[in-house]
């Protein structure tokens, strides 16, 4: 009996920076000094996990509102690919409780 082939991709991206952000009732961006590498290049991917409270976000450069934008729920994750999308990311909380985002930047 033949065994199924399993492909595993490892090492496509390497994490080089991490930050946590508190998302309040004002539009918040990711931190440029975190997603910019020491050689001046930008992160290629950002892995974001949401803790504490739901947020809304946009990654086209526009500011989201508490009622407009994509929703990211507590204990959910979001992967943003592309330097422009990472630079343009904006988030805001949807309710009265501030959210905490954990972000890993990868090259």
Jmol script that loads the backbone (N, CA, C; Angstrom):
load data "model"
ATOM      1  N   UNK A   1       0.834  -1.169   0.000  1.00  0.00           N
ATOM      2  CA  UNK A   1       0.000   0.000   0.000  1.00  0.00           C
ATOM      3  C   UNK A   1       0.890   1.248   0.000  1.00  0.00           C
ATOM      4  N   UNK A   2       0.672   2.145  -0.929  1.00  0.00           N
ATOM      5  CA  UNK A   2       1.468   3.368  -1.051  1.00  0.00           C
ATOM      6  C   UNK A   2       1.063   4.374   0.013  1.00  0.00           C
ATOM      7  N   UNK A   3       2.048   5.076   0.539  1.00  0.00           N
ATOM      8  CA  UNK A   3       1.777   6.113   1.531  1.00  0.00           C
ATOM      9  C   UNK A   3       1.474   7.417   0.827  1.00  0.00           C
ATOM     10  N   UNK A   4       0.580   8.211   1.425  1.00  0.00           N
ATOM     11  CA  UNK A   4       0.278   9.530   0.877  1.00  0.00           C
ATOM     12  C   UNK A   4       1.478  10.437   1.037  1.00  0.00           C
ATOM     13  N   UNK A   5       1.695  11.248   0.025  1.00  0.00           N
ATOM     14  CA  UNK A   5       2.773  12.223   0.080  1.00  0.00           C
ATOM     15  C   UNK A   5       2.284  13.428   0.879  1.00  0.00           C
ATOM     16  N   UNK A   6       3.106  13.913   1.797  1.00  0.00           N
ATOM     17  CA  UNK A   6       2.781  15.091   2.600  1.00  0.00           C
ATOM     18  C   UNK A   6       3.845  16.145   2.341  1.00  0.00           C
ATOM     19  N   UNK A   7       3.410  17.299   1.873  1.00  0.00           N
ATOM     20  CA  UNK A   7       4.332  18.416   1.652  1.00  0.00           C
ATOM     21  C   UNK A   7       4.263  19.352   2.843  1.00  0.00           C
ATOM     22  N   UNK A   8       5.414  19.766   3.309  1.00  0.00           N
ATOM     23  CA  UNK A   8       5.502  20.712   4.408  1.00  0.00           C
ATOM     24  C   UNK A   8       6.365  21.872   3.964  1.00  0.00           C
ATOM     25  N   UNK A   9       5.850  23.062   4.120  1.00  0.00           N
ATOM     26  CA  UNK A   9       6.623  24.261   3.798  1.00  0.00           C
ATOM     27  C   UNK A   9       7.079  24.874   5.109  1.00  0.00           C
ATOM     28  N   UNK A  10       8.365  25.002   5.276  1.00  0.00           N
ATOM     29  CA  UNK A  10       8.917  25.593   6.491  1.00  0.00           C
ATOM     30  C   UNK A  10       9.964  26.614   6.104  1.00  0.00           C
ATOM     31  N   UNK A  11      10.029  27.674   6.857  1.00  0.00           N
ATOM     32  CA  UNK A  11      11.083  28.650   6.646  1.00  0.00           C
ATOM     33  C   UNK A  11      10.842  29.616   5.508  1.00  0.00           C
ATOM     34  N   UNK A  12       9.598  29.714   5.030  1.00  0.00           N
ATOM     35  CA  UNK A  12       9.310  30.651   3.959  1.00  0.00           C
ATOM     36  C   UNK A  12       9.550  32.090   4.426  1.00  0.00           C
ATOM     37  N   UNK A  13       9.130  32.399   5.646  1.00  0.00           N
ATOM     38  CA  UNK A  13       9.346  33.715   6.240  1.00  0.00           C
ATOM     39  C   UNK A  13      10.046  33.532   7.583  1.00  0.00           C
ATOM     40  N   UNK A  14      10.840  34.528   7.962  1.00  0.00           N
ATOM     41  CA  UNK A  14      11.546  34.491   9.236  1.00  0.00           C
ATOM     42  C   UNK A  14      11.126  35.713  10.054  1.00  0.00           C
ATOM     43  N   UNK A  15      10.675  35.488  11.266  1.00  0.00           N
ATOM     44  CA  UNK A  15      10.281  36.596  12.139  1.00  0.00           C
ATOM     45  C   UNK A  15      11.516  37.386  12.545  1.00  0.00           C
ATOM     46  N   UNK A  16      11.402  38.722  12.517  1.00  0.00           N
ATOM     47  CA  UNK A  16      12.525  39.554  12.929  1.00  0.00           C
ATOM     48  C   UNK A  16      12.135  40.603  13.957  1.00  0.00           C
ATOM     49  N   UNK A  17      10.834  40.808  14.177  1.00  0.00           N
ATOM     50  CA  UNK A  17      10.399  41.801  15.165  1.00  0.00           C
ATOM     51  C   UNK A  17       9.028  41.416  15.694  1.00  0.00           C
ATOM     52  N   UNK A  18       8.727  41.924  16.885  1.00  0.00           N
ATOM     53  CA  UNK A  18       7.445  41.656  17.551  1.00  0.00           C
ATOM     54  C   UNK A  18       7.011  42.918  18.267  1.00  0.00           C
ATOM     55  N   UNK A  19       5.711  43.137  18.323  1.00  0.00           N
ATOM     56  CA  UNK A  19       5.172  44.220  19.147  1.00  0.00           C
ATOM     57  C   UNK A  19       3.778  43.855  19.618  1.00  0.00           C
ATOM     58  N   UNK A  20       3.350  44.532  20.672  1.00  0.00           N
ATOM     59  CA  UNK A  20       1.946  44.459  21.060  1.00  0.00           C
ATOM     60  C   UNK A  20       1.405  45.877  21.070  1.00  0.00           C
ATOM     61  N   UNK A  21       0.189  46.008  20.585  1.00  0.00           N
ATOM     62  CA  UNK A  21      -0.456  47.317  20.488  1.00  0.00           C
ATOM     63  C   UNK A  21      -1.775  47.292  21.233  1.00  0.00           C
ATOM     64  N   UNK A  22      -2.086  48.380  21.895  1.00  0.00           N
ATOM     65  CA  UNK A  22      -3.403  48.558  22.484  1.00  0.00           C
ATOM     66  C   UNK A  22      -4.234  49.367  21.501  1.00  0.00           C
ATOM     67  N   UNK A  23      -5.391  48.837  21.158  1.00  0.00           N
ATOM     68  CA  UNK A  23      -6.275  49.476  20.190  1.00  0.00           C
ATOM     69  C   UNK A  23      -7.412  50.149  20.960  1.00  0.00           C
ATOM     70  N   UNK A  24      -7.486  51.465  20.833  1.00  0.00           N
ATOM     71  CA  UNK A  24      -8.477  52.253  21.571  1.00  0.00           C
ATOM     72  C   UNK A  24      -9.558  52.754  20.619  1.00  0.00           C
ATOM     73  N   UNK A  25     -10.196  53.854  20.995  1.00  0.00           N
ATOM     74  CA  UNK A  25     -11.281  54.405  20.187  1.00  0.00           C
ATOM     75  C   UNK A  25     -10.784  55.352  19.096  1.00  0.00           C
ATOM     76  N   UNK A  26      -9.474  55.451  18.902  1.00  0.00           N
ATOM     77  CA  UNK A  26      -8.889  56.215  17.794  1.00  0.00           C
ATOM     78  C   UNK A  26      -8.183  55.264  16.858  1.00  0.00           C
ATOM     79  N   UNK A  27      -8.153  55.571  15.580  1.00  0.00           N
ATOM     80  CA  UNK A  27      -7.517  54.707  14.592  1.00  0.00           C
ATOM     81  C   UNK A  27      -6.026  54.550  14.915  1.00  0.00           C
ATOM     82  N   UNK A  28      -5.554  53.313  14.977  1.00  0.00           N
ATOM     83  CA  UNK A  28      -4.175  53.000  15.338  1.00  0.00           C
ATOM     84  C   UNK A  28      -3.479  52.282  14.191  1.00  0.00           C
ATOM     85  N   UNK A  29      -2.242  52.676  13.900  1.00  0.00           N
ATOM     86  CA  UNK A  29      -1.416  52.046  12.870  1.00  0.00           C
ATOM     87  C   UNK A  29      -0.403  51.122  13.520  1.00  0.00           C
ATOM     88  N   UNK A  30       0.195  50.257  12.712  1.00  0.00           N
ATOM     89  CA  UNK A  30       1.319  49.460  13.177  1.00  0.00           C
ATOM     90  C   UNK A  30       2.535  50.376  13.292  1.00  0.00           C
ATOM     91  N   UNK A  31       3.522  49.988  14.080  1.00  0.00           N
ATOM     92  CA  UNK A  31       4.673  50.828  14.376  1.00  0.00           C
ATOM     93  C   UNK A  31       5.759  50.674  13.306  1.00  0.00           C
ATOM     94  N   UNK A  32       6.045  51.780  12.612  1.00  0.00           N
ATOM     95  CA  UNK A  32       6.997  51.755  11.489  1.00  0.00           C
ATOM     96  C   UNK A  32       8.371  51.247  11.896  1.00  0.00           C
ATOM     97  N   UNK A  33       8.829  51.602  13.085  1.00  0.00           N
ATOM     98  CA  UNK A  33      10.159  51.154  13.510  1.00  0.00           C
ATOM     99  C   UNK A  33      10.193  49.659  13.776  1.00  0.00           C
ATOM    100  N   UNK A  34       9.039  49.040  13.928  1.00  0.00           N
ATOM    101  CA  UNK A  34       8.984  47.590  14.120  1.00  0.00           C
ATOM    102  C   UNK A  34       8.954  46.849  12.794  1.00  0.00           C
ATOM    103  N   UNK A  35       8.156  47.331  11.819  1.00  0.00           N
ATOM    104  CA  UNK A  35       8.052  46.606  10.553  1.00  0.00           C
ATOM    105  C   UNK A  35       9.124  46.997   9.537  1.00  0.00           C
ATOM    106  N   UNK A  36       9.990  47.942   9.893  1.00  0.00           N
ATOM    107  CA  UNK A  36      11.108  48.306   9.029  1.00  0.00           C
ATOM    108  C   UNK A  36      12.357  47.587   9.535  1.00  0.00           C
ATOM    109  N   UNK A  37      13.000  46.842   8.659  1.00  0.00           N
ATOM    110  CA  UNK A  37      14.191  46.092   9.040  1.00  0.00           C
ATOM    111  C   UNK A  37      15.399  47.013   9.151  1.00  0.00           C
ATOM    112  N   UNK A  38      16.449  46.543   9.761  1.00  0.00           N
ATOM    113  CA  UNK A  38      17.655  47.352   9.963  1.00  0.00           C
ATOM    114  C   UNK A  38      18.294  47.793   8.647  1.00  0.00           C
ATOM    115  N   UNK A  39      18.061  47.052   7.556  1.00  0.00           N
ATOM    116  CA  UNK A  39      18.628  47.432   6.258  1.00  0.00           C
ATOM    117  C   UNK A  39      17.709  48.374   5.474  1.00  0.00           C
ATOM    118  N   UNK A  40      16.599  48.807   6.096  1.00  0.00           N
ATOM    119  CA  UNK A  40      15.679  49.733   5.448  1.00  0.00           C
ATOM    120  C   UNK A  40      14.541  49.072   4.686  1.00  0.00           C
ATOM    121  N   UNK A  41      14.613  47.762   4.510  1.00  0.00           N
ATOM    122  CA  UNK A  41      13.524  47.045   3.848  1.00  0.00           C
ATOM    123  C   UNK A  41      12.362  46.840   4.828  1.00  0.00           C
ATOM    124  N   UNK A  42      11.197  46.597   4.269  1.00  0.00           N
ATOM    125  CA  UNK A  42      10.003  46.415   5.090  1.00  0.00           C
ATOM    126  C   UNK A  42       9.668  44.943   5.260  1.00  0.00           C
ATOM    127  N   UNK A  43       8.890  44.653   6.297  1.00  0.00           N
ATOM    128  CA  UNK A  43       8.393  43.297   6.502  1.00  0.00           C
ATOM    129  C   UNK A  43       7.573  42.879   5.287  1.00  0.00           C
ATOM    130  N   UNK A  44       7.617  41.602   4.981  1.00  0.00           N
ATOM    131  CA  UNK A  44       6.827  41.053   3.883  1.00  0.00           C
ATOM    132  C   UNK A  44       5.502  40.496   4.368  1.00  0.00           C
ATOM    133  N   UNK A  45       5.453  40.165   5.664  1.00  0.00           N
ATOM    134  CA  UNK A  45       4.237  39.582   6.223  1.00  0.00           C
ATOM    135  C   UNK A  45       4.136  39.948   7.694  1.00  0.00           C
ATOM    136  N   UNK A  46       2.898  40.165   8.146  1.00  0.00           N
ATOM    137  CA  UNK A  46       2.640  40.423   9.565  1.00  0.00           C
ATOM    138  C   UNK A  46       1.570  39.449  10.036  1.00  0.00           C
ATOM    139  N   UNK A  47       1.860  38.749  11.117  1.00  0.00           N
ATOM    140  CA  UNK A  47       0.890  37.863  11.754  1.00  0.00           C
ATOM    141  C   UNK A  47       0.341  38.603  12.959  1.00  0.00           C
ATOM    142  N   UNK A  48      -0.981  38.813  12.991  1.00  0.00           N
ATOM    143  CA  UNK A  48      -1.633  39.587  14.046  1.00  0.00           C
ATOM    144  C   UNK A  48      -2.642  38.708  14.753  1.00  0.00           C
ATOM    145  N   UNK A  49      -2.565  38.657  16.077  1.00  0.00           N
ATOM    146  CA  UNK A  49      -3.596  37.990  16.862  1.00  0.00           C
ATOM    147  C   UNK A  49      -4.274  39.016  17.747  1.00  0.00           C
ATOM    148  N   UNK A  50      -5.573  38.817  17.956  1.00  0.00           N
ATOM    149  CA  UNK A  50      -6.401  39.766  18.690  1.00  0.00           C
ATOM    150  C   UNK A  50      -6.749  39.202  20.066  1.00  0.00           C
ATOM    151  N   UNK A  51      -6.524  40.016  21.093  1.00  0.00           N
ATOM    152  CA  UNK A  51      -6.862  39.638  22.464  1.00  0.00           C
ATOM    153  C   UNK A  51      -7.744  40.716  23.089  1.00  0.00           C
ATOM    154  N   UNK A  52      -8.498  40.376  24.073  1.00  0.00           N
ATOM    155  CA  UNK A  52      -9.252  41.281  24.935  1.00  0.00           C
ATOM    156  C   UNK A  52     -10.580  41.765  24.357  1.00  0.00           C
ATOM    157  N   UNK A  53     -10.589  42.302  23.123  1.00  0.00           N
ATOM    158  CA  UNK A  53     -11.817  42.874  22.566  1.00  0.00           C
ATOM    159  C   UNK A  53     -11.772  42.864  21.038  1.00  0.00           C
ATOM    160  N   UNK A  54     -12.944  42.884  20.431  1.00  0.00           N
ATOM    161  CA  UNK A  54     -13.088  42.905  18.975  1.00  0.00           C
ATOM    162  C   UNK A  54     -12.608  44.238  18.390  1.00  0.00           C
ATOM    163  N   UNK A  55     -12.043  44.165  17.180  1.00  0.00           N
ATOM    164  CA  UNK A  55     -11.637  45.382  16.468  1.00  0.00           C
ATOM    165  C   UNK A  55     -12.241  45.383  15.071  1.00  0.00           C
ATOM    166  N   UNK A  56     -12.157  46.545  14.427  1.00  0.00           N
ATOM    167  CA  UNK A  56     -12.388  46.668  12.990  1.00  0.00           C
ATOM    168  C   UNK A  56     -11.090  47.192  12.401  1.00  0.00           C
ATOM    169  N   UNK A  57     -10.788  46.775  11.167  1.00  0.00           N
ATOM    170  CA  UNK A  57      -9.546  47.207  10.538  1.00  0.00           C
ATOM    171  C   UNK A  57      -9.744  47.410   9.042  1.00  0.00           C
ATOM    172  N   UNK A  58      -8.848  48.202   8.486  1.00  0.00           N
ATOM    173  CA  UNK A  58      -8.717  48.379   7.042  1.00  0.00           C
ATOM    174  C   UNK A  58      -7.226  48.353   6.732  1.00  0.00           C
ATOM    175  N   UNK A  59      -6.890  47.938   5.524  1.00  0.00           N
ATOM    176  CA  UNK A  59      -5.478  47.961   5.138  1.00  0.00           C
ATOM    177  C   UNK A  59      -5.274  48.657   3.802  1.00  0.00           C
ATOM    178  N   UNK A  60      -6.183  49.575   3.478  1.00  0.00           N
ATOM    179  CA  UNK A  60      -6.039  50.389   2.270  1.00  0.00           C
ATOM    180  C   UNK A  60      -5.592  51.812   2.596  1.00  0.00           C
ATOM    181  N   UNK A  61      -5.292  52.079   3.869  1.00  0.00           N
ATOM    182  CA  UNK A  61      -4.856  53.398   4.298  1.00  0.00           C
ATOM    183  C   UNK A  61      -5.961  54.244   4.897  1.00  0.00           C
ATOM    184  N   UNK A  62      -7.223  53.862   4.672  1.00  0.00           N
ATOM    185  CA  UNK A  62      -8.348  54.589   5.260  1.00  0.00           C
ATOM    186  C   UNK A  62      -8.515  54.205   6.726  1.00  0.00           C
ATOM    187  N   UNK A  63      -9.030  55.126   7.507  1.00  0.00           N
ATOM    188  CA  UNK A  63      -9.276  54.854   8.919  1.00  0.00           C
ATOM    189  C   UNK A  63     -10.608  54.122   9.087  1.00  0.00           C
ATOM    190  N   UNK A  64     -10.610  53.011   9.808  1.00  0.00           N
ATOM    191  CA  UNK A  64     -11.872  52.332  10.094  1.00  0.00           C
ATOM    192  C   UNK A  64     -12.631  53.100  11.173  1.00  0.00           C
ATOM    193  N   UNK A  65     -13.893  52.771  11.339  1.00  0.00           N
ATOM    194  CA  UNK A  65     -14.682  53.300  12.454  1.00  0.00           C
ATOM    195  C   UNK A  65     -15.163  52.110  13.270  1.00  0.00           C
ATOM    196  N   UNK A  66     -15.786  52.377  14.372  1.00  0.00           N
ATOM    197  CA  UNK A  66     -16.279  51.278  15.212  1.00  0.00           C
ATOM    198  C   UNK A  66     -17.394  50.487  14.528  1.00  0.00           C
ATOM    199  N   UNK A  67     -17.917  51.020  13.412  1.00  0.00           N
ATOM    200  CA  UNK A  67     -18.979  50.312  12.693  1.00  0.00           C
ATOM    201  C   UNK A  67     -18.640  50.037  11.225  1.00  0.00           C
ATOM    202  N   UNK A  68     -17.439  50.400  10.776  1.00  0.00           N
ATOM    203  CA  UNK A  68     -17.066  50.180   9.380  1.00  0.00           C
ATOM    204  C   UNK A  68     -15.644  49.661   9.278  1.00  0.00           C
ATOM    205  N   UNK A  69     -15.468  48.599   8.522  1.00  0.00           N
ATOM    206  CA  UNK A  69     -14.180  47.945   8.336  1.00  0.00           C
ATOM    207  C   UNK A  69     -14.351  46.455   8.573  1.00  0.00           C
ATOM    208  N   UNK A  70     -13.304  45.713   8.307  1.00  0.00           N
ATOM    209  CA  UNK A  70     -13.332  44.270   8.552  1.00  0.00           C
ATOM    210  C   UNK A  70     -13.310  44.022  10.052  1.00  0.00           C
ATOM    211  N   UNK A  71     -14.004  42.991  10.514  1.00  0.00           N
ATOM    212  CA  UNK A  71     -14.021  42.629  11.930  1.00  0.00           C
ATOM    213  C   UNK A  71     -12.949  41.581  12.218  1.00  0.00           C
ATOM    214  N   UNK A  72     -12.239  41.760  13.328  1.00  0.00           N
ATOM    215  CA  UNK A  72     -11.338  40.739  13.851  1.00  0.00           C
ATOM    216  C   UNK A  72     -11.757  40.479  15.285  1.00  0.00           C
ATOM    217  N   UNK A  73     -12.203  39.258  15.538  1.00  0.00           N
ATOM    218  CA  UNK A  73     -12.713  38.894  16.851  1.00  0.00           C
ATOM    219  C   UNK A  73     -11.598  38.461  17.801  1.00  0.00           C
ATOM    220  N   UNK A  74     -11.907  38.459  19.075  1.00  0.00           N
ATOM    221  CA  UNK A  74     -10.992  37.988  20.112  1.00  0.00           C
ATOM    222  C   UNK A  74     -10.599  36.538  19.803  1.00  0.00           C
ATOM    223  N   UNK A  75      -9.334  36.227  19.995  1.00  0.00           N
ATOM    224  CA  UNK A  75      -8.751  34.908  19.749  1.00  0.00           C
ATOM    225  C   UNK A  75      -8.700  34.540  18.275  1.00  0.00           C
ATOM    226  N   UNK A  76      -8.812  35.540  17.393  1.00  0.00           N
ATOM    227  CA  UNK A  76      -8.685  35.314  15.955  1.00  0.00           C
ATOM    228  C   UNK A  76      -7.347  35.864  15.492  1.00  0.00           C
ATOM    229  N   UNK A  77      -6.905  35.391  14.331  1.00  0.00           N
ATOM    230  CA  UNK A  77      -5.654  35.895  13.780  1.00  0.00           C
ATOM    231  C   UNK A  77      -5.870  36.403  12.366  1.00  0.00           C
ATOM    232  N   UNK A  78      -4.964  37.257  11.946  1.00  0.00           N
ATOM    233  CA  UNK A  78      -4.984  37.873  10.628  1.00  0.00           C
ATOM    234  C   UNK A  78      -3.558  37.868  10.106  1.00  0.00           C
ATOM    235  N   UNK A  79      -3.372  37.475   8.854  1.00  0.00           N
ATOM    236  CA  UNK A  79      -2.062  37.558   8.217  1.00  0.00           C
ATOM    237  C   UNK A  79      -2.153  38.598   7.113  1.00  0.00           C
ATOM    238  N   UNK A  80      -1.295  39.598   7.191  1.00  0.00           N
ATOM    239  CA  UNK A  80      -1.231  40.628   6.161  1.00  0.00           C
ATOM    240  C   UNK A  80       0.047  40.407   5.374  1.00  0.00           C
ATOM    241  N   UNK A  81      -0.098  40.312   4.062  1.00  0.00           N
ATOM    242  CA  UNK A  81       1.044  40.076   3.184  1.00  0.00           C
ATOM    243  C   UNK A  81       1.265  41.321   2.329  1.00  0.00           C
ATOM    244  N   UNK A  82       2.511  41.751   2.257  1.00  0.00           N
ATOM    245  CA  UNK A  82       2.885  42.887   1.426  1.00  0.00           C
ATOM    246  C   UNK A  82       3.192  44.122   2.245  1.00  0.00           C
ATOM    247  N   UNK A  83       4.313  44.755   1.937  1.00  0.00           N
ATOM    248  CA  UNK A  83       4.770  45.926   2.691  1.00  0.00           C
ATOM    249  C   UNK A  83       3.764  47.064   2.661  1.00  0.00           C
ATOM    250  N   UNK A  84       3.149  47.319   1.520  1.00  0.00           N
ATOM    251  CA  UNK A  84       2.174  48.410   1.425  1.00  0.00           C
ATOM    252  C   UNK A  84       0.968  48.134   2.308  1.00  0.00           C
ATOM    253  N   UNK A  85       0.474  46.912   2.299  1.00  0.00           N
ATOM    254  CA  UNK A  85      -0.675  46.558   3.142  1.00  0.00           C
ATOM    255  C   UNK A  85      -0.334  46.680   4.627  1.00  0.00           C
ATOM    256  N   UNK A  86       0.880  46.308   4.998  1.00  0.00           N
ATOM    257  CA  UNK A  86       1.312  46.429   6.396  1.00  0.00           C
ATOM    258  C   UNK A  86       1.390  47.898   6.789  1.00  0.00           C
ATOM    259  N   UNK A  87       1.993  48.728   5.942  1.00  0.00           N
ATOM    260  CA  UNK A  87       2.082  50.169   6.230  1.00  0.00           C
ATOM    261  C   UNK A  87       0.703  50.818   6.314  1.00  0.00           C
ATOM    262  N   UNK A  88      -0.254  50.352   5.512  1.00  0.00           N
ATOM    263  CA  UNK A  88      -1.587  50.953   5.460  1.00  0.00           C
ATOM    264  C   UNK A  88      -2.567  50.427   6.497  1.00  0.00           C
ATOM    265  N   UNK A  89      -2.187  49.422   7.289  1.00  0.00           N
ATOM    266  CA  UNK A  89      -3.092  48.825   8.271  1.00  0.00           C
ATOM    267  C   UNK A  89      -3.498  49.853   9.325  1.00  0.00           C
ATOM    268  N   UNK A  90      -4.797  49.922   9.607  1.00  0.00           N
ATOM    269  CA  UNK A  90      -5.354  50.771  10.663  1.00  0.00           C
ATOM    270  C   UNK A  90      -6.410  49.964  11.407  1.00  0.00           C
ATOM    271  N   UNK A  91      -6.502  50.145  12.720  1.00  0.00           N
ATOM    272  CA  UNK A  91      -7.468  49.407  13.535  1.00  0.00           C
ATOM    273  C   UNK A  91      -8.112  50.319  14.566  1.00  0.00           C
ATOM    274  N   UNK A  92      -9.325  49.937  14.994  1.00  0.00           N
ATOM    275  CA  UNK A  92     -10.055  50.649  16.040  1.00  0.00           C
ATOM    276  C   UNK A  92     -10.888  49.623  16.802  1.00  0.00           C
ATOM    277  N   UNK A  93     -11.120  49.858  18.072  1.00  0.00           N
ATOM    278  CA  UNK A  93     -11.964  48.941  18.832  1.00  0.00           C
ATOM    279  C   UNK A  93     -13.422  49.166  18.435  1.00  0.00           C
ATOM    280  N   UNK A  94     -14.259  48.141  18.635  1.00  0.00           N
ATOM    281  CA  UNK A  94     -15.667  48.268  18.275  1.00  0.00           C
ATOM    282  C   UNK A  94     -16.537  48.665  19.467  1.00  0.00           C
ATOM    283  N   UNK A  95     -16.072  48.422  20.665  1.00  0.00           N
ATOM    284  CA  UNK A  95     -16.863  48.722  21.863  1.00  0.00           C
ATOM    285  C   UNK A  95     -16.112  49.648  22.802  1.00  0.00           C
ATOM    286  N   UNK A  96     -16.386  49.499  24.085  1.00  0.00           N
ATOM    287  CA  UNK A  96     -15.768  50.373  25.084  1.00  0.00           C
ATOM    288  C   UNK A  96     -14.493  49.795  25.684  1.00  0.00           C
ATOM    289  N   UNK A  97     -14.222  48.522  25.407  1.00  0.00           N
ATOM    290  CA  UNK A  97     -13.017  47.871  25.931  1.00  0.00           C
ATOM    291  C   UNK A  97     -11.909  47.912  24.888  1.00  0.00           C
ATOM    292  N   UNK A  98     -10.735  48.374  25.275  1.00  0.00           N
ATOM    293  CA  UNK A  98      -9.594  48.403  24.356  1.00  0.00           C
ATOM    294  C   UNK A  98      -9.127  46.986  24.059  1.00  0.00           C
ATOM    295  N   UNK A  99      -8.660  46.794  22.845  1.00  0.00           N
ATOM    296  CA  UNK A  99      -8.160  45.488  22.421  1.00  0.00           C
ATOM    297  C   UNK A  99      -6.636  45.487  22.473  1.00  0.00           C
ATOM    298  N   UNK A 100      -6.077  44.323  22.567  1.00  0.00           N
ATOM    299  CA  UNK A 100      -4.625  44.165  22.508  1.00  0.00           C
ATOM    300  C   UNK A 100      -4.314  43.283  21.308  1.00  0.00           C
ATOM    301  N   UNK A 101      -3.403  43.768  20.450  1.00  0.00           N
ATOM    302  CA  UNK A 101      -2.942  42.991  19.310  1.00  0.00           C
ATOM    303  C   UNK A 101      -1.508  42.556  19.544  1.00  0.00           C
ATOM    304  N   UNK A 102      -1.211  41.316  19.194  1.00  0.00           N
ATOM    305  CA  UNK A 102       0.148  40.792  19.209  1.00  0.00           C
ATOM    306  C   UNK A 102       0.562  40.611  17.759  1.00  0.00           C
ATOM    307  N   UNK A 103       1.701  41.212  17.386  1.00  0.00           N
ATOM    308  CA  UNK A 103       2.109  41.226  15.990  1.00  0.00           C
ATOM    309  C   UNK A 103       3.533  40.713  15.836  1.00  0.00           C
ATOM    310  N   UNK A 104       3.725  39.750  14.939  1.00  0.00           N
ATOM    311  CA  UNK A 104       5.055  39.291  14.536  1.00  0.00           C
ATOM    312  C   UNK A 104       5.285  39.737  13.111  1.00  0.00           C
ATOM    313  N   UNK A 105       6.447  40.357  12.884  1.00  0.00           N
ATOM    314  CA  UNK A 105       6.821  40.820  11.555  1.00  0.00           C
ATOM    315  C   UNK A 105       7.832  39.841  10.968  1.00  0.00           C
ATOM    316  N   UNK A 106       7.649  39.533   9.685  1.00  0.00           N
ATOM    317  CA  UNK A 106       8.474  38.525   9.039  1.00  0.00           C
ATOM    318  C   UNK A 106       9.069  39.045   7.741  1.00  0.00           C
ATOM    319  N   UNK A 107      10.256  38.531   7.406  1.00  0.00           N
ATOM    320  CA  UNK A 107      10.915  38.890   6.146  1.00  0.00           C
ATOM    321  C   UNK A 107      11.031  37.682   5.259  1.00  0.00           C
TER     322      UNK A 107
END
end "model"
wireframe off; spacefill off
backbone 0.3
color backbone group
